[in-house]
Each structure stands twice: as structure tokens, then as C-alpha cells.
Amino acid sequence: MSRTKIKFCGLTRVEDVQHAAALGVDALGFVFCQQSPRCIDIEQAEKLLAVCPPFITRVGLFMNDQASTIERIIKTLDLDVLQFHGDESAEFCASFGHRYMKSIAMGGTTDLARLDEYAQASALLLDGNEPGQPGGSGDAFDWQSTPQALGQAIILAGGLDSHSVGHAIKQARPYAVDVSSGIESAKGIKDKIKMIDFVNAVRLADGY
């Protein structure tokens, strides 16, 4: 069985980036969505990215932002992947010349047939939030409803913490898991113990 990749999202502090890196997390998410309490500006992001070591994927999260806003950010910051959480079309997502992942809100009625639109996405992130709401809500969805054989990597998000992530992995067998509120002491403030416990729970579920 391959190792489940781990993404920590909503990083706002240098010390949290450093601790995540020390734990061997695969990807870090930086939120530029104004609707989110974890939103950071370019100046904050520069400080966080400066301590992000090589071989960790740096993800910028957007939601229904203007193309000019996204272009300004990606020209200034060295981001590896763009993550879209809104109503963005596949054409819009692909227009920036970056690899991208598309978040799918699983908290409401989701037309899974529409996922074919994003066939060029590097991954689909299935989140427990309601449509129109940013991620990080901490809401789970029925992991057994995770669609299979979509052709893209599936990233599981929503309602994950050290207590639930092992069960979620066994139910959905995702490529990766994405956590934000499940490793926090407050919005945007990561908790070191929760971060450690989450990584250990994923490794245990994988049999490592």
C-alpha cells in the first residue's frame, strides 16, 4: 500500500511551517481567499515561504478571485500548485500555466458527473463544506461516497483530525488528506501536539 500524502492548510505562522516541515508533511497550503479567517497577504506569505524547505509542495488557495489578483500573487510568490475553491471553470483554472487542484464541495448536492470538466486538474479535493463556502469548516461528508476511478488524484478534506483520519483513509483510500481546523488551537493557529498526532494517525492507518 502506498503512503498517504499529507497536506496542512491555512498556515499563518513561521513556527507552524517549520514544525510541519520537521514532521515530513508533503504539502503546505497558504490561503489568499478573503472570505477565510486564515487569509494571508503577500508580505506574510513571503515570510512563510522563506522557511519552507525544498521538496515540500507549496499550494496557493483561491476562491472566485479576479484573474488579475491571482496573477499578481503568482508572479510575486513561488507557488507550485493553485487550489481553487469557488465556481471557477476548468478553463479559468488552467489559464495561469500552473498545475491546479479543484475543490469539490461535498456538503450539499454535488453533481459528480460535472467532475469530468476538470479532467486536466492534477487532483480533485473533496471537502465537507457547503457550496459557496471556503474550506476549513471542519465539516465531514460520507467518505464512502468518494468517487473512484476519476483519473485524478483524490485528496480528502473536511472533518479530519487525529481521531477520524485513520477511518477516513480506510473508507476512501485517497491519494492524500488535507487538514486545517483539525490541527488548530484557534483559526490559523496550529497546535504542535495535534500536528504530531495527525501525522502519526496517518502513518498508522498506512501501516507504517
Residue pairs with C-beta under 8 A, 6 or more apart in sequence:
1 206
1 207
3 203
3 206
3 208
4 169
4 174
4 175
4 176
4 177
4 202
4 205
4 206
5 26
5 27
5 175
5 176
5 177
6 25
6 26
6 27
6 176
6 177
6 179
6 198
6 199
6 202
7 25
7 26
7 27
7 28
7 29
7 57
7 59
7 155
7 176
7 177
7 178
7 179
8 16
8 20
8 25
8 27
8 28
8 29
8 179
8 180
8 183
8 190
8 195
9 28
9 29
9 31
9 38
9 59
9 61
9 135
9 136
9 157
9 178
9 179
9 180
10 29
10 31
10 36
10 38
10 136
10 180
10 181
10 184
10 187
10 188
11 17
11 20
11 28
11 29
11 30
11 38
11 48
11 190
12 38
12 40
12 44
12 48
12 188
12 189
13 48
13 188
13 189
13 190
14 47
14 48
14 51
16 189
16 190
16 195
17 28
17 48
17 51
17 52
18 51
19 190
19 192
19 195
20 28
20 190
20 195
21 28
21 51
21 52
21 53
21 56
23 195
23 196
23 199
24 199
25 56
25 199
26 56
26 57
26 176
27 56
27 57
27 58
27 59
27 81
27 176
28 48
28 52
28 56
28 57
28 58
28 59
29 59
29 60
29 61
29 83
29 178
29 180
30 40
30 45
30 48
30 49
30 58
30 59
30 60
30 61
30 79
31 38
31 39
31 40
31 61
31 134
31 136
32 39
32 40
32 45
32 60
32 61
32 62
32 65
32 69
32 73
33 39
33 61
33 62
33 63
33 65
33 85
33 134
35 63
35 133
35 134
36 61
36 63
36 134
36 135
36 136
37 136
37 187
37 188
38 136
38 180
38 187
38 188
40 48
42 72
42 73
42 76
42 77
45 60
45 73
45 77
46 76
46 77
49 58
49 77
49 78
52 58
57 80
57 81
58 78
58 79
58 80
58 81
59 79
59 80
59 81
59 82
59 83
59 101
60 73
60 74
60 77
60 79
60 81
60 82
60 83
61 83
61 85
61 135
62 69
62 70
62 82
62 83
62 84
62 85
62 86
62 88
63 84
63 85
63 86
63 134
64 86
64 87
64 88
65 86
67 92
67 95
67 96
70 82
70 96
71 96
73 79
74 82
74 96
74 98
79 98
80 98
80 99
81 98
81 99
81 100
81 101
81 122
82 93
82 96
82 98
82 99
82 100
82 101
83 100
83 101
83 102
83 103
83 125
84 92
84 93
84 100
84 101
84 102
84 103
85 103
85 127
85 134
85 135
86 132
87 132
88 102
89 117
90 102
90 117
90 118
90 119
90 120
90 121
93 100
93 102
93 118
93 121
94 100
94 120
99 122
100 121
100 122
101 121
101 122
101 123
101 124
101 125
101 155
102 118
102 121
102 123
102 124
102 125
103 124
103 125
103 126
103 127
103 135
103 157
104 110
104 115
104 124
104 125
104 126
104 127
105 127
105 129
105 130
105 131
105 132
105 133
106 126
106 127
106 128
106 129
106 141
106 142
106 145
106 158
107 127
107 128
107 129
107 130
107 131
107 133
107 137
107 139
107 141
107 158
108 130
108 131
110 131
112 147
115 124
115 147
115 150
118 124
118 152
119 151
119 152
121 152
122 152
122 153
123 152
123 153
123 154
123 155
123 175
123 176
124 150
124 152
124 153
124 154
124 155
125 135
125 155
125 157
125 178
126 141
126 146
126 154
126 155
126 156
126 157
126 158
126 174
127 135
127 137
127 141
127 157
127 158
127 178
128 137
128 138
128 139
128 140
128 141
128 157
128 158
128 159
129 135
129 136
129 137
129 139
129 158
130 137
130 139
135 157
135 158
135 178
135 180
136 180
136 181
136 187
137 158
137 181
138 158
138 159
138 180
138 181
138 182
139 158
139 159
140 158
140 159
140 160
140 164
140 168
141 158
141 159
143 156
143 167
143 168
143 171
143 172
144 171
144 172
146 154
146 156
146 171
146 172
146 174
147 154
153 175
153 176
154 172
154 174
154 175
154 176
155 174
155 175
155 176
155 177
155 178
156 168
156 169
156 172
156 174
156 176
156 177
156 178
157 177
157 178
157 179
157 180
159 168
159 182
160 168
160 177
160 178
160 179
160 182
160 198
161 179
161 182
161 183
161 194
161 198
162 182
162 194
162 197
162 198
162 200
162 201
163 201
164 182
165 177
165 179
165 182
165 198
165 201
165 202
165 205
166 201
166 202
166 204
166 205
168 174
168 177
169 177
169 202
169 205
169 206
170 205
177 202
179 198
181 187
182 194
182 198
183 190
183 191
183 194
183 195
183 198
184 190
184 191
184 194
185 191
185 194
